[in-house]
Amino acid sequence: MYKTRKKIALIAINVLSIIFVSAITILLIPARRSSDPSLYTLIVAGVVILATLFWGNRIKNYAISKIKSKTIETGETVLLNEFINSIRSCYSLEDFNSAIADILEKQGDCSVMLVDRSKNYILYNSPNRVTTSEYVRNKLDQYFTDAWRDGFFFFDRHIGVTSNFKKARGFFLCYEQQHLYVFCRYTRLFDLDVYQRLYEEYKRFVTRTRTISTLSEISATTKEWEQLAITQQSFLPQKIPNISKLKIATYFRPLVNVSGDYFSILPIDQNKTLLMLGDVSGKGLPAALIMGLVMNTVKIIEDKEDLVGVIHAIDKAIKGMHLQDKYTVLFLSVIDTEKMSIRYINASMSDPIILSPSPDGYRIKPLTSNASLVGILDMGDVTVQEKRLFRGDTILMATDGVSEVMDDDGVELGDTDIYKKTLIAGAAKTPQEFVDDIVDLIMKYNGDKKLHDDVTMMIAKVGY
């Protein structure tokens, strides 16, 4: 309904704009070839055409907004929109069940059943005669087996799949053998476009809860720590994506099998890339759990350019885990190689810098902190900083395991001239060569002794 109305509205507006511009052109410009139009007439015609394009675009946006309001954001469809928004903050089966009870059952008078078809185990069942009916359960078991394909579907009053949307008495979502059945007598009143969004959010929820469950199960026995480390590292980029005008190199060395350090490289479009690097407080399993949660939260967020929204989502997710004294520091940025800019939020990371070429050599520009710790304090208002980038600029992000490496006298590497000289000398090299130089310096400065912290860094060079 929404897409159909939107398409009709756009066609109508475009046709009217063409007719209007054509009429104005005919009136203003003489038809006879011997009579050339004056400069004034041409200017007026051009202004009219530009004005028509401008206001036509404004009218399009207004029409689309009104259509969306009337189809997706009003009426019965509001119920499913509210349920979709609620799923986004669900990190456990208990959270999901509460969303079902509060929205679909209480507000929507729907009956719901959630079944794990891989085990034929009912995870949730509304306490009413529909979903507790033996007839209904037998029909569901008969028609919708564990081999059912992923997607969203509609069923009729006989609980068979129907393609006639108007006769539907409910719908169900299937993703990796997790079946969600919703019995709703007014299913036909929901806008059709909402189901795809609901299905996508349901997929994210299933993936998210399985991720957390996997980490928790693996950590139950100490002999599985190596497997936990492998699982945790699978969250990190397995290879650096090929990005135009942006070369990146990374280094990740956990102190033990598992780590609280993390980084992510997520291309948004051909010009914009999200870069993130952070460090969870503490060590071991709790830090690894938070690390996995942060990575998954950022991965599933649709609008990755909304840095404020991303960092608030991370903050909410960590607080929702209720792990005492667990938080993260992180550097979150979007690099735009077309505008040549970096937009960022630095949540208490101490080391991010830009090394920028100048006639006197490379200058160090710090990307100072502009947000508090994430996941433990009230974040308050968060602002996004923006800096201009130049061809050849090198961005260095590193956890404190780099700068806080100590020599035998207890002097931290980040406070030494040799560290600064290494940064300036490495800025002209490729990102991988630069990473190798810093790693070599860390090992030599530490005297080849055992490190006392995780070491993670990311280097990005702009314009190449």
C-alpha positions as CSV (number, residue, x, y, z in Angstrom):
1,M,0.0,0.0,0.0
2,Y,2.7,2.5,1.0
3,K,4.9,1.7,-2.0
4,T,1.9,1.8,-4.4
5,R,0.6,5.1,-3.2
6,K,4.2,6.5,-3.2
7,K,4.7,5.5,-6.8
8,I,1.4,6.9,-7.9
9,A,2.1,10.2,-6.1
10,L,5.6,10.5,-7.7
11,I,4.2,9.8,-11.2
12,A,1.4,12.4,-10.7
13,I,3.8,15.1,-9.4
14,N,6.3,14.5,-12.2
15,V,3.6,14.6,-14.9
16,L,2.2,17.9,-13.5
17,S,5.7,19.4,-13.3
18,I,6.4,18.5,-16.9
19,I,3.0,20.0,-18.1
20,F,3.6,23.2,-16.1
21,V,7.2,23.7,-17.4
22,S,6.1,23.0,-21.0
23,A,3.2,25.5,-20.7
24,I,5.4,28.2,-19.3
25,T,8.0,27.6,-22.0
26,I,5.5,27.8,-24.8
27,L,4.1,31.1,-23.4
28,L,7.4,32.8,-22.8
29,I,9.4,31.7,-25.9
30,P,8.0,32.8,-29.3
31,A,7.0,30.0,-31.7
32,R,8.3,31.7,-34.8
33,R,12.0,31.0,-35.6
34,S,12.4,34.5,-37.0
35,S,11.5,36.0,-33.6
36,D,14.4,35.2,-31.2
37,P,13.5,35.3,-27.5
38,S,15.1,38.1,-25.5
39,L,17.7,37.5,-22.8
40,Y,15.1,38.6,-20.3
41,T,12.6,36.0,-21.5
42,L,15.2,33.2,-21.3
43,I,16.2,34.2,-17.8
44,V,12.5,34.3,-16.7
45,A,12.0,30.9,-18.3
46,G,15.0,29.5,-16.5
47,V,14.0,30.9,-13.1
48,V,10.5,29.4,-13.6
49,I,11.9,26.0,-14.5
50,L,14.3,26.0,-11.5
51,A,11.5,27.1,-9.2
52,T,9.3,24.3,-10.5
53,L,12.0,21.8,-9.9
54,F,12.6,23.1,-6.4
55,W,8.9,23.2,-5.3
56,G,8.2,20.0,-7.1
57,N,10.8,18.3,-5.0
58,R,9.4,19.9,-1.8
59,I,5.9,18.7,-2.8
60,K,7.3,15.2,-3.4
61,N,8.8,15.0,0.0
62,Y,5.6,16.4,1.6
63,A,3.5,13.9,-0.3
64,I,5.7,11.0,0.7
65,S,5.6,12.1,4.3
66,K,1.8,12.3,4.3
67,I,1.5,8.9,2.6
68,K,3.8,7.3,5.1
69,S,1.9,8.9,7.9
70,K,-1.4,7.6,6.6
71,T,-0.2,4.1,5.9
72,I,2.6,3.0,8.1
73,E,2.5,5.4,11.0
74,T,-1.2,5.5,11.7
75,G,-4.0,3.0,12.1
76,E,-3.5,-0.6,13.0
77,T,0.0,-0.6,11.5
78,V,1.2,1.4,14.5
79,L,1.0,-1.7,16.5
80,L,3.5,-3.6,14.4
81,N,5.7,-0.5,14.2
82,E,5.8,-0.3,18.0
83,F,6.6,-4.0,18.2
84,I,9.5,-3.6,15.7
85,N,10.9,-0.7,17.8
86,S,10.6,-2.8,20.9
87,I,12.5,-5.8,19.3
88,R,15.5,-3.5,18.7
89,S,16.2,-3.4,22.4
90,C,15.6,-7.1,23.1
91,Y,18.8,-9.0,24.0
92,S,17.3,-12.1,25.5
93,L,14.3,-14.4,25.1
94,E,12.8,-12.9,28.2
95,D,13.0,-9.4,26.7
96,F,11.3,-10.7,23.5
97,N,8.5,-12.4,25.4
98,S,7.8,-9.3,27.4
99,A,7.5,-7.3,24.1
100,I,5.0,-9.9,22.8
101,A,2.9,-9.7,26.0
102,D,2.9,-5.9,26.3
103,I,2.3,-5.0,22.7
104,L,0.9,-7.9,20.6
105,E,-1.3,-9.4,23.4
106,K,-2.3,-6.5,25.6
107,Q,-2.5,-3.8,23.0
108,G,-3.3,-5.8,19.9
109,D,-5.4,-8.6,21.3
110,C,-3.3,-11.1,19.3
111,S,-2.4,-14.7,20.2
112,V,1.2,-15.6,19.8
113,M,3.3,-18.8,19.7
114,L,7.1,-19.0,19.4
115,V,8.5,-22.4,18.5
116,D,12.0,-23.6,18.0
117,R,11.4,-26.1,15.2
118,S,14.9,-27.6,15.4
119,K,13.8,-29.1,18.8
120,N,10.0,-28.8,18.4
121,Y,10.1,-26.9,21.6
122,I,7.6,-24.1,22.4
123,L,9.4,-21.0,23.7
124,Y,6.4,-18.9,24.2
125,N,2.6,-19.5,24.2
126,S,-0.2,-17.0,24.7
127,P,-2.5,-18.2,27.5
128,N,-5.7,-18.4,25.4
129,R,-7.8,-20.9,23.6
130,V,-6.3,-20.3,20.2
131,T,-2.7,-21.1,20.9
132,T,-3.5,-23.8,23.6
133,S,-5.8,-25.6,21.2
134,E,-4.5,-29.1,20.3
135,Y,-6.1,-28.7,16.9
136,V,-4.1,-25.6,16.2
137,R,-0.8,-27.1,17.4
138,N,-1.3,-30.2,15.3
139,K,-2.0,-28.0,12.2
140,L,1.2,-26.0,12.8
141,D,3.3,-29.1,13.3
142,Q,1.8,-30.7,10.2
143,Y,2.2,-27.8,7.8
144,F,5.2,-25.8,9.1
145,T,8.0,-28.2,9.8
146,D,11.7,-27.6,10.5
147,A,12.3,-27.6,6.7
148,W,10.2,-24.5,6.1
149,R,11.9,-21.8,4.2
150,D,12.9,-18.5,5.8
151,G,10.6,-15.5,5.3
152,F,7.2,-14.1,6.3
153,F,3.9,-15.8,5.4
154,F,0.2,-15.5,5.9
155,F,-2.2,-18.2,7.0
156,D,-6.0,-18.5,6.8
157,R,-8.6,-19.6,9.3
158,H,-7.8,-23.2,8.5
159,I,-4.1,-22.4,9.3
160,G,-2.9,-23.1,5.8
161,V,-0.7,-20.8,3.9
162,T,-2.6,-18.2,1.8
163,S,-1.6,-15.8,-0.8
164,N,-4.9,-13.9,-0.4
165,F,-3.9,-11.2,2.0
166,K,-7.5,-10.2,2.6
167,K,-8.4,-13.6,3.9
168,A,-5.4,-13.9,6.2
169,R,-6.2,-14.6,9.9
170,G,-2.6,-14.3,11.0
171,F,1.0,-14.4,9.9
172,F,4.2,-16.1,10.8
173,L,7.9,-15.4,10.6
174,C,10.5,-18.1,10.0
175,Y,14.2,-17.6,10.4
176,E,16.6,-20.5,10.9
177,Q,13.9,-22.8,12.3
178,Q,12.7,-20.2,14.7
179,H,8.9,-19.8,14.0
180,L,6.9,-16.9,15.3
181,Y,3.1,-17.4,14.8
182,V,0.8,-14.4,15.3
183,F,-3.0,-15.0,15.2
184,C,-4.7,-11.7,14.4
185,R,-8.3,-11.5,13.0
186,Y,-7.5,-8.0,11.5
187,T,-4.2,-9.0,9.8
188,R,-5.6,-7.6,6.5
189,L,-5.6,-4.0,8.0
190,F,-1.8,-3.9,8.4
191,D,0.1,-2.2,5.7
192,L,1.9,-4.9,3.6
193,D,5.2,-3.0,3.7
194,V,5.6,-3.4,7.4
195,Y,6.0,-7.2,7.3
196,Q,9.4,-7.0,5.6
197,R,10.7,-4.6,8.2
198,L,9.3,-6.8,10.9
199,Y,11.0,-9.9,9.4
200,E,14.4,-8.1,9.1
201,E,14.2,-7.0,12.8
202,Y,13.2,-10.5,13.8
203,K,16.2,-11.9,12.0
204,R,18.5,-9.5,13.9
205,F,17.0,-10.5,17.2
206,V,17.5,-14.2,16.5
207,T,21.1,-13.6,15.5
208,R,21.8,-11.3,18.4
209,T,20.4,-13.7,21.1
210,R,22.3,-16.7,19.5
211,T,25.5,-14.7,19.6
212,I,25.1,-13.9,23.3
213,S,24.0,-17.4,24.1
214,T,27.0,-18.9,22.2
215,L,29.4,-16.8,24.2
216,S,27.7,-17.7,27.5
217,E,27.6,-21.4,26.7
218,I,31.2,-21.6,25.6
219,S,32.3,-19.8,28.8
220,A,30.6,-22.4,31.1
221,T,33.6,-24.6,31.1
222,T,37.2,-23.4,31.3
223,K,38.4,-26.0,28.8
224,E,36.5,-24.1,26.1
225,W,38.5,-20.9,26.4
226,E,40.3,-21.4,23.2
227,Q,37.1,-22.0,21.3
228,L,35.7,-18.8,23.0
229,A,38.7,-16.9,21.7
230,I,38.1,-18.2,18.2
231,T,34.4,-17.2,18.5
232,Q,35.3,-13.8,19.8
233,Q,37.8,-13.1,17.0
234,S,35.1,-14.0,14.4
235,F,33.4,-10.8,15.4
236,L,36.4,-8.8,14.1
237,P,36.9,-8.1,10.4
238,Q,38.5,-11.2,8.8
239,K,39.9,-9.1,6.0
240,I,40.3,-5.4,5.3
241,P,37.7,-4.3,2.8
242,N,38.9,-2.7,-0.4
243,I,37.9,0.9,-0.1
244,S,38.5,3.6,-2.7
245,K,40.9,6.4,-1.5
246,L,41.2,4.8,2.0
247,K,44.0,2.3,2.9
248,I,43.7,0.6,6.3
249,A,45.9,-1.7,8.4
250,T,45.1,-3.2,11.8
251,Y,46.8,-5.1,14.6
252,F,45.1,-7.2,17.3
253,R,47.0,-9.0,20.1
254,P,45.0,-10.1,23.2
255,L,46.9,-10.5,26.5
256,V,45.2,-13.9,27.0
257,N,42.9,-16.0,24.9
258,V,40.0,-13.5,25.1
259,S,40.1,-9.7,25.0
260,G,38.1,-6.7,25.7
261,D,39.7,-4.8,22.7
262,Y,37.8,-4.6,19.4
263,F,37.7,-2.8,16.1
264,S,35.4,-2.6,13.1
265,I,35.5,-1.4,9.5
266,L,32.1,-1.0,7.9
267,P,31.7,0.6,4.5
268,I,28.5,2.7,4.4
269,D,28.6,3.6,0.7
270,Q,31.3,4.2,-1.9
271,N,32.5,7.3,-0.1
272,K,31.8,6.8,3.5
273,T,33.2,4.3,5.9
274,L,32.5,3.7,9.6
275,L,35.7,3.0,11.7
276,M,35.5,2.0,15.3
277,L,38.0,1.0,17.9
278,G,37.5,0.4,21.6
279,D,38.5,-1.2,24.8
280,V,36.2,-2.8,27.5
281,S,37.1,-2.4,31.1
282,G,38.7,-5.4,32.8
283,K,39.8,-8.7,31.3
284,G,38.6,-12.1,30.7
285,L,35.1,-13.4,30.0
286,P,33.0,-10.4,31.1
287,A,35.1,-8.1,28.9
288,A,34.7,-10.5,26.0
289,L,30.9,-10.7,26.4
290,I,30.7,-6.9,26.3
291,M,33.0,-6.8,23.3
292,G,30.8,-9.2,21.4
293,L,27.7,-7.2,22.4
294,V,29.2,-3.9,21.2
295,M,30.3,-5.4,17.8
296,N,26.9,-7.0,17.2
297,T,25.0,-3.8,18.2
298,V,26.9,-1.7,15.7
299,K,26.6,-4.3,13.0
300,I,22.8,-4.4,13.0
301,I,22.2,-0.7,13.3
302,E,20.7,0.5,10.0
303,D,21.8,4.2,10.1
304,K,25.5,3.9,10.8
305,E,26.0,7.6,9.9
306,D,24.0,8.6,13.0
307,L,27.0,8.4,15.4
308,V,25.0,9.8,18.3
309,G,22.3,7.1,17.8
310,V,25.0,4.4,17.5
311,I,26.8,5.3,20.7
312,H,23.5,5.6,22.6
313,A,22.5,2.1,21.3
314,I,25.9,0.7,22.6
315,D,25.3,2.4,25.9
316,K,21.8,0.9,26.3
317,A,23.0,-2.5,25.3
318,I,25.8,-2.6,27.9
319,K,23.6,-1.3,30.7
320,G,21.0,-4.0,29.7
321,M,23.6,-6.7,30.5
322,H,23.7,-5.7,34.2
323,L,27.3,-6.6,34.5
324,Q,28.8,-4.7,37.5
325,D,31.4,-2.1,36.7
326,K,31.5,-2.9,33.0
327,Y,31.9,-0.1,30.5
328,T,33.9,0.7,27.3
329,V,35.9,3.5,25.9
330,L,35.7,3.8,22.2
331,F,36.5,5.9,19.1
332,L,33.6,6.0,16.6
333,S,34.0,7.8,13.3
334,V,32.8,8.2,9.7
335,I,35.4,9.0,7.1
336,D,34.0,10.7,3.9
337,T,36.6,10.5,1.1
338,E,34.5,12.7,-1.2
339,K,34.0,15.6,1.3
340,M,37.4,14.7,2.7
341,S,36.2,14.9,6.3
342,I,36.1,12.9,9.5
343,R,33.1,13.0,11.8
344,Y,33.7,11.4,15.2
345,I,32.8,10.8,18.8
346,N,35.7,10.1,21.1
347,A,34.3,8.4,24.2
348,S,37.4,8.8,26.5
349,M,39.9,7.2,24.2
350,S,43.3,8.8,24.8
351,D,45.3,8.1,21.7
352,P,43.5,8.9,18.4
353,I,45.4,11.4,16.2
354,I,45.7,12.7,12.7
355,L,49.2,12.9,11.2
356,S,48.9,15.6,8.5
357,P,51.6,16.5,6.0
358,S,52.9,20.1,6.0
359,P,55.9,21.9,4.6
360,D,57.7,21.4,7.9
361,G,56.9,17.7,8.1
362,Y,54.0,15.9,9.6
363,R,51.9,17.7,12.2
364,I,50.1,15.7,15.0
365,K,46.4,16.7,15.4
366,P,44.7,15.1,18.4
367,L,41.1,13.9,18.2
368,T,40.3,14.8,21.8
369,S,37.6,13.1,23.9
370,N,34.1,14.6,23.6
371,A,32.0,12.0,25.4
372,S,32.1,10.0,28.7
373,L,32.6,6.3,29.4
374,V,30.0,4.2,27.6
375,G,27.7,1.8,29.5
376,I,28.1,2.9,33.1
377,L,27.5,6.7,33.4
378,D,24.7,8.9,32.1
379,M,25.9,9.9,28.7
380,G,23.9,13.1,28.5
381,D,24.1,15.1,25.3
382,V,26.6,13.8,22.9
383,T,28.0,16.0,20.1
384,V,29.7,14.9,16.9
385,Q,33.0,16.6,16.0
386,E,34.1,17.1,12.4
387,K,37.5,17.8,11.0
388,R,38.7,18.4,7.5
389,L,41.0,15.8,5.9
390,F,43.8,16.3,3.3
391,R,45.3,13.8,0.9
392,G,48.0,11.9,2.7
393,D,46.5,12.3,6.2
394,T,47.1,9.3,8.4
395,I,44.6,8.5,11.2
396,L,45.9,6.4,14.1
397,M,43.6,4.8,16.6
398,A,45.0,2.6,19.4
399,T,44.0,1.2,22.8
400,D,46.1,2.1,25.8
401,G,48.0,-1.1,25.5
402,V,50.1,0.7,23.0
403,S,51.0,4.0,24.7
404,E,51.1,2.5,28.2
405,V,53.8,-0.1,27.5
406,M,56.6,0.5,30.1
407,D,60.4,0.1,30.0
408,D,62.4,-1.2,33.0
409,D,62.3,2.2,34.6
410,G,58.5,2.4,34.5
411,V,58.4,5.1,31.8
412,E,55.4,4.7,29.5
413,L,56.1,4.6,25.8
414,G,53.5,7.3,25.0
415,D,55.5,9.8,27.0
416,T,58.8,9.4,25.1
417,D,60.3,11.2,22.1
418,I,61.1,8.0,20.4
419,Y,57.3,7.2,20.2
420,K,56.6,10.6,18.7
421,K,59.5,10.3,16.2
422,T,58.2,6.8,15.2
423,L,54.8,8.3,14.5
424,I,56.1,11.1,12.4
425,A,58.5,8.8,10.5
426,G,55.8,6.2,9.9
427,A,53.1,8.6,8.6
428,A,54.7,8.7,5.2
429,K,54.7,4.9,4.9
430,T,51.9,2.6,4.0
431,P,49.5,1.8,6.8
432,Q,50.8,-1.8,7.1
433,E,54.5,-0.6,7.3
434,F,53.4,2.0,9.9
435,V,51.7,-0.7,12.0
436,D,54.8,-2.9,11.8
437,D,57.1,0.0,12.9
438,I,54.9,0.6,16.0
439,V,54.7,-3.1,16.9
440,D,58.5,-3.4,16.6
441,L,58.9,-0.4,18.9
442,I,56.5,-1.8,21.5
443,M,58.4,-5.1,21.6
444,K,61.9,-3.4,21.9
445,Y,60.7,-0.9,24.4
446,N,59.2,-3.6,26.6
447,G,62.5,-5.5,26.5
448,D,60.8,-8.6,25.0
449,K,59.1,-9.2,28.3
450,K,55.5,-10.4,28.6
451,L,53.0,-7.6,27.8
452,H,50.5,-6.5,30.5
453,D,47.6,-5.4,28.4
454,D,45.9,-6.2,25.1
455,V,47.4,-4.3,22.1
456,T,45.1,-3.2,19.3
457,M,45.5,-0.5,16.7
458,M,44.1,0.7,13.4
459,I,45.8,3.0,10.9
460,A,44.0,4.6,8.0
461,K,45.6,6.7,5.2
462,V,43.3,9.0,3.2
463,G,43.4,9.8,-0.5
464,Y,45.3,6.8,-1.8
